[in-house]
Amino acid sequence: MNYKTNTVQAVEEEKPNSLKPRYLEAVTRVERLHRRLLDLIKDEFDRMGWDDINSTQAMMMFNIGDKELTAGELRSRGYYLGSNVSYNLKKLVDANYIFQEKSKADRRSVRIKLTPKGEEVAEVIDELYDRHLESLEKLGGLGNNDFDGLNDSLARLERFWVDQILYKL
């Protein structure tokens, strides 16, 4: 294929009814929304004067909640989206936000759970979400039906991406 053919093909793909611009916008928006959520959490912690953890670590603690799990489960369950889970866990253990102990069943495995200090962080995020919910529909114009459709679409997109990986489509 030559440049001219590629250019014509690219222009055809960008027609108003093309799926490509919508798909690319959705992918970009998902990434940007995650960053904005982390910014919201950082802003909340800045107001409280908390600066010994970052928003990614705080989200990890919120997602752990009252569960006890392994580091591997953090990633497999989607509780941590980064690539350096060991680094963040070590920082949180050192700062007394997370308690870890060797599993009784498998001594090679380390179980983690929140300390009372970590539970406080999870509670702050939970309260932040509750404040958002008080005004989300009124100020944001988003209600149950909006989120039902959004979550359904995001779940289907996630399933599509997982299938691409699993079945090398």
Sequence and secondary structure as in RCSB ss.txt:
>XXXX:A:sequence
MNYKTNTVQAVEEEKPNSLKPRYLEAVTRVERLHRRLLDLIKDEFDRMGWDDINSTQAMMMFNIGDKELTAGELR
SRGYYLGSNVSYNLKKLVDANYIFQEKSKADRRSVRIKLTPKGEEVAEVIDELYDRHLESLEKLGGLGNNDFDGL
NDSLARLERFWVDQILYKL
>XXXX:A:secstr
  HHHHHHHHHHHTSTT HHHHHHHHHHHHHHHHHHHHHHHHHHHHHHT  SS HHHHHHHHHHTT  EEHHHHH
HTTS  SS HHHHHHHHHHTTSEEEEE SS TTSEEEEE HHHHHHHHHHHHHHHHHHHHHHHHH   HHHHHHH
HHHHHHHHHHHHHHHHTT 
